Amino acid sequence: MSITIFFVDFVWSLSNDIILSVSLDGTAKLWDVAAGSCIRTIEDEQGGELLCCAFQPLNNNMFVVSFIATYYM
């Protein structure tokens, strides 16, 4: 069986070594660009579709918007 997950949005960190992505399956993922691998997966606690994401420019905190709520991480 093959599962396809569509990323809705992604953003580069200020240092350009990490990518934050969000998808309709309710997960946000941090990617290590050099290694080409996922280093952390964060699931929406309420099961909502994640719609957009951003890094806070001053400190690289993550900002993720869900169909249900907005999260600051």
N, C-alpha and C positions, 0 to 999 in steps of 0.2 A: 504494500500500500504506500502511496506517495502523498505527502501532505504539503501543500503550498501555503506559505504565509506571506501576505502582502504587507510591506512596510508602507505606512501612510506618510511618515515624515522622518527626516534624520537631520542631524546638525553636527558639525565638527567642533571639538573643543578649541579653546584659544591657542593651545600649544600644538594643535593639529595631530595629536597622537591618539586621540580617543574619538569615537563616533557614538552618539546617542541616537537610537532609533526607537520608534513606536509603531505598533501595528494593531490591526483590528482584532487580533486574538487576545488583547488586553495585556500585552507584555511590553515593557521598555527594556532595551538591551544596551549595554555598554560594550563597545567593540575595541579591541586593541588593533590599531591599524597595522603596525609593524608585524605582528604575529598573525594577523588575519583571523583572529578568533574572538568569540564572545567571552568577556571576562565577568559579566554579571547579568542576570536576568531578574527583573522586578515585575511581579504580577499585580494587576489592579485588584485590590481587595474585594471590590464589589462586582467584578467581572465585566466592567464596562469596556467598550472599545476605546483605545487611546488614539487621539486625533492629531496632536501636534506636540512638539517638544522644543526646548531651548536650553542653552547654558547661560547662567547669569554671568555677565562679562567681568564682574569684579572678583568673583571667587570660584567660578566654575560649578556652583550648585546647579542642580537640574530642575527644570520646570516642565511639567507634563500635564496636558489637558485631556481629560476623558469625556466621554459622552455623558457621564454621570457627575463627575466632580473635577476639581482642579487640585493638583498635588504639588507641593514644594518639597524637594528631597535634598 
